[in-house]
Amino acid sequence: MGESSVIRTEESEVQRVLP
């Protein structure tokens, strides 16, 4: 569960950088 949360956080940051 903890690891899944970390991976999701990284994906969210990538989407935020994109327009």
BALOBA-1460 file (C-alpha; in Angstrom, 3 decimals):
// residues 19
<rec num="1" residu="m" x="0.000" y="0.000" z="0.000"/>
<rec num="2" residu="g" x="2.752" y="2.451" z="0.945"/>
<rec num="3" residu="e" x="4.713" y="1.777" z="-2.227"/>
<rec num="4" residu="s" x="1.616" y="2.214" z="-4.409"/>
<rec num="5" residu="s" x="1.058" y="5.646" z="-2.852"/>
<rec num="6" residu="v" x="4.612" y="6.728" z="-3.709"/>
<rec num="7" residu="i" x="4.256" y="5.644" z="-7.347"/>
<rec num="8" residu="r" x="0.929" y="7.496" z="-7.646"/>
<rec num="9" residu="t" x="2.475" y="10.669" z="-6.213"/>
<rec num="10" residu="e" x="5.218" y="10.569" z="-8.871"/>
<rec num="11" residu="e" x="2.652" y="10.149" z="-11.674"/>
<rec num="12" residu="s" x="0.600" y="13.058" z="-10.304"/>
<rec num="13" residu="e" x="3.677" y="15.323" z="-10.352"/>
<rec num="14" residu="v" x="4.427" y="14.428" z="-13.988"/>
<rec num="15" residu="q" x="0.858" y="15.257" z="-15.038"/>
<rec num="16" residu="r" x="1.069" y="18.585" z="-13.175"/>
<rec num="17" residu="v" x="4.196" y="19.579" z="-15.116"/>
<rec num="18" residu="l" x="2.432" y="18.869" z="-18.408"/>
<rec num="19" residu="p" x="0.041" y="21.544" z="-19.677"/>
